[in-house]
Amino acid sequence: MTSRERVKKALTFSEPDRAPRDLWALPYISLFRKDELEIVLKKYPSDIGRPELSPGGGGEDEIKKFSKPGTYTDEWGSVWEIAEPGIVGEVKQPALADWSKLDKFQPPWDSVRNRALSHANKFCDTTDKFMLSSVSARPFERLQFLRGTENVFMDLAYDVPEIRKTIAMIHEFYVFDVSAWAKSNVDAVFLMDDWGTNHSLLISPEMWRAVFKPLYRDYCKIIHDAGKFVFFHSDGNIESIYPDLIEIGVDAINSQLFCMDIERLAEKHKGKVTFWGEIDRQHVLPFGSPEDVRNAVRRVRQALGDKRGGVIGQCEWGSDNSRENIEAVFESWL
């Protein structure tokens, strides 16, 4: 069974030979622990790949800018500060901190209108891995990058007309981007937005459903109409919107399972969506022993595992995780 076949069987509950693997190595690992990364990937190859050189795909040029402290300006005009080598950093100068700039502001249309995905198509056609697009739509995070997080919450609370205009502008851009990926040779399109704290959603579920759910519904329809799968990532406790994500057609959800009640998630949603990881990266992976890691994987498998599929063995490798703990994740999935 090829990796592409394995992932598709997991997504369609068609009995893959094992749970597919997916390792997310953060920039610090790719920059400063590359030898360890290569050892792990040789021992436990990932079943999910991403097109080489694709925008936002973690190519060498993209990763190099995180190699040392400093600042950089993203393609939307917001200035980021990197405080630690290998860590992505945060926006310190949002491009639209002042609403007076909104009327003349334009998204970076050249980055998607003039983009050729021929390199991505060629890479997809020369591998048997299940190919996932680079990160595409992330409307809530882009809103924060443009306005600043505190401003966004105040704008949403007061429902100012400028925030509605900005959301519409961002959505138009991402509809174009998602449509382009949907026409490429990838198997799935990757959406993301971090929606949760450790305990609840960052805004009320009612506001989420009124303002943001329709955006994701549009993306899912575009992707499904093209015969592709929808993969969605969100950090934090997003238990309250799991039913909504399933309803609009998300096929695989990557979320922080250990911020939620894993057994309750299984009781409500097992068999309706593929759980795309993960293993606790707040406590177990950085501070636990390999046996703690194995126990965490066992808990996920016991709750969510199903011979029909519906689970992808995924974990994130950050700067504070030992190689032994990462290997313990994939060893346990076998």
Secondary structure, DSSP 8 states (H G I E B T S, - for coil): --HHHHHHHHHTTS--SS--EEEEE-HHHHHH-HHHHHHHHHHS--SEE--TT-TTS--HHHHHTTSSSEEEE-TTS-EEEE-STT---EEEE-TTSSGGGGGG----THHHHT---HHHHHHHHT--SEEEEEE---HHHHHHHHH-HHHHHHHHHHT-HHHHHHHHHHHHHHHHHHHHHHTSS-SEEEEE---B-SSSBSS-HHHIIIIIHHHHHHHHHHHHHTT-EEEEEE-S--GGGHHHHHHHT--EEEE-GGGS-HHHHHHHHBTTBEEE----TTTHHHHS-HHHHHHHHHHHHHHH--TT--EEEEEEE-TT--HHHHHHHHHHH-
